[in-house]
Amino acid sequence: MISMFFGLISKTIVTLLTITLIASFLFVAYMGNQPMQVSGAPQGLTYWEFMSDRIDAAKTIQPSRCGWGMFLSLGLIGPIYSVVYVDVAVNPKGFLAHVTAPDPDIPKNVAGAKWHEIPGIWWNVIERLSWTMLAKHHPACNMRPIQLAGK
C-alpha cells in the first residue's frame, strides 16, 4: 500500500516535470518567433533571426574566439542573470535587489508582477541580455551591424 502511494507520487512528479519542460520549450519556441521588443532592434526582427545573424557575424571576426566568446558568455551567464534580473525587477525590496548592481537590462516598472506575467518579463530580459552581448558595440569585440536577409 505504501509503495503504491509513493509510486503514484513519483509518477505525478515525473508527469508534472515533463509537462513543465514541454510548456517551457513551446514558450521559448513561440516567443523566439515573435518580433523582438528591444530598443534598437530592426522592426520585425525575431529572436531566432537575430541569433542566426549574430552567428554569421561571429564567423567574420578576427580573432574568431572573440565572437564565439560573446556567445559563450551569454550561454554561461545569461541563464543566471535572467533569473536574478527578473527577481530584482519584481521584488525591488528583496535581498537580490540590495546586492545586485544597477544594470540597464533590468526591467523597470514591473514590481509586484503577477505570476503569469513572469515568463514574459523573463523573455524580455533574455532579449535584452542577448542584444547587449551580441549587437551593441564592444571595444574589444565589435561584430558587424545586423544584416537582415530577405527583409
Contacts in CASP RR format, 6 or more apart in sequence:
PFRMAT RR
TARGET T0000
AUTHOR 0000-0000-0000
METHOD contacts of the structure
MODEL  1
MISMFFGLISKTIVTLLTITLIASFLFVAYMGNQPMQVSGAPQGLTYWEF
MSDRIDAAKTIQPSRCGWGMFLSLGLIGPIYSVVYVDVAVNPKGFLAHVT
APDPDIPKNVAGAKWHEIPGIWWNVIERLSWTMLAKHHPACNMRPIQLAG
K
27 119 0 8 1.000
27 123 0 8 1.000
28 123 0 8 1.000
31 47 0 8 1.000
31 120 0 8 1.000
31 123 0 8 1.000
32 46 0 8 1.000
32 47 0 8 1.000
32 48 0 8 1.000
33 46 0 8 1.000
33 47 0 8 1.000
33 48 0 8 1.000
34 46 0 8 1.000
34 47 0 8 1.000
35 41 0 8 1.000
35 43 0 8 1.000
35 44 0 8 1.000
35 45 0 8 1.000
35 46 0 8 1.000
36 44 0 8 1.000
36 45 0 8 1.000
36 46 0 8 1.000
36 47 0 8 1.000
36 50 0 8 1.000
36 127 0 8 1.000
36 131 0 8 1.000
37 124 0 8 1.000
37 127 0 8 1.000
38 127 0 8 1.000
38 128 0 8 1.000
38 131 0 8 1.000
40 131 0 8 1.000
41 50 0 8 1.000
41 131 0 8 1.000
41 135 0 8 1.000
42 146 0 8 1.000
42 148 0 8 1.000
42 151 0 8 1.000
44 151 0 8 1.000
45 146 0 8 1.000
45 148 0 8 1.000
45 151 0 8 1.000
47 126 0 8 1.000
47 127 0 8 1.000
47 130 0 8 1.000
49 148 0 8 1.000
50 130 0 8 1.000
50 131 0 8 1.000
50 134 0 8 1.000
50 135 0 8 1.000
50 146 0 8 1.000
51 130 0 8 1.000
51 134 0 8 1.000
53 146 0 8 1.000
53 147 0 8 1.000
53 148 0 8 1.000
53 149 0 8 1.000
54 71 0 8 1.000
54 134 0 8 1.000
54 135 0 8 1.000
54 143 0 8 1.000
54 146 0 8 1.000
55 71 0 8 1.000
56 147 0 8 1.000
57 67 0 8 1.000
57 134 0 8 1.000
57 143 0 8 1.000
57 144 0 8 1.000
57 146 0 8 1.000
57 147 0 8 1.000
58 64 0 8 1.000
58 67 0 8 1.000
58 68 0 8 1.000
58 70 0 8 1.000
58 71 0 8 1.000
58 143 0 8 1.000
60 143 0 8 1.000
60 144 0 8 1.000
61 67 0 8 1.000
61 141 0 8 1.000
61 142 0 8 1.000
61 143 0 8 1.000
66 140 0 8 1.000
66 141 0 8 1.000
67 141 0 8 1.000
67 143 0 8 1.000
69 141 0 8 1.000
70 133 0 8 1.000
70 134 0 8 1.000
70 138 0 8 1.000
70 141 0 8 1.000
70 143 0 8 1.000
71 134 0 8 1.000
73 133 0 8 1.000
74 129 0 8 1.000
74 130 0 8 1.000
74 133 0 8 1.000
74 134 0 8 1.000
78 126 0 8 1.000
78 129 0 8 1.000
81 105 0 8 1.000
81 125 0 8 1.000
81 129 0 8 1.000
82 122 0 8 1.000
82 125 0 8 1.000
82 126 0 8 1.000
82 129 0 8 1.000
83 122 0 8 1.000
84 96 0 8 1.000
84 100 0 8 1.000
85 100 0 8 1.000
85 103 0 8 1.000
85 105 0 8 1.000
85 106 0 8 1.000
85 107 0 8 1.000
85 125 0 8 1.000
85 129 0 8 1.000
86 107 0 8 1.000
86 118 0 8 1.000
86 121 0 8 1.000
86 122 0 8 1.000
86 125 0 8 1.000
87 94 0 8 1.000
87 96 0 8 1.000
87 97 0 8 1.000
88 94 0 8 1.000
88 96 0 8 1.000
88 97 0 8 1.000
88 100 0 8 1.000
88 106 0 8 1.000
89 106 0 8 1.000
89 107 0 8 1.000
89 108 0 8 1.000
89 110 0 8 1.000
89 111 0 8 1.000
89 113 0 8 1.000
89 121 0 8 1.000
89 125 0 8 1.000
90 110 0 8 1.000
90 111 0 8 1.000
90 112 0 8 1.000
90 113 0 8 1.000
90 118 0 8 1.000
90 121 0 8 1.000
91 97 0 8 1.000
91 111 0 8 1.000
91 112 0 8 1.000
92 111 0 8 1.000
100 106 0 8 1.000
104 128 0 8 1.000
104 132 0 8 1.000
105 125 0 8 1.000
105 128 0 8 1.000
105 129 0 8 1.000
105 132 0 8 1.000
106 125 0 8 1.000
107 121 0 8 1.000
107 124 0 8 1.000
107 125 0 8 1.000
107 128 0 8 1.000
110 117 0 8 1.000
110 121 0 8 1.000
113 121 0 8 1.000
134 143 0 8 1.000
135 143 0 8 1.000
135 146 0 8 1.000
END
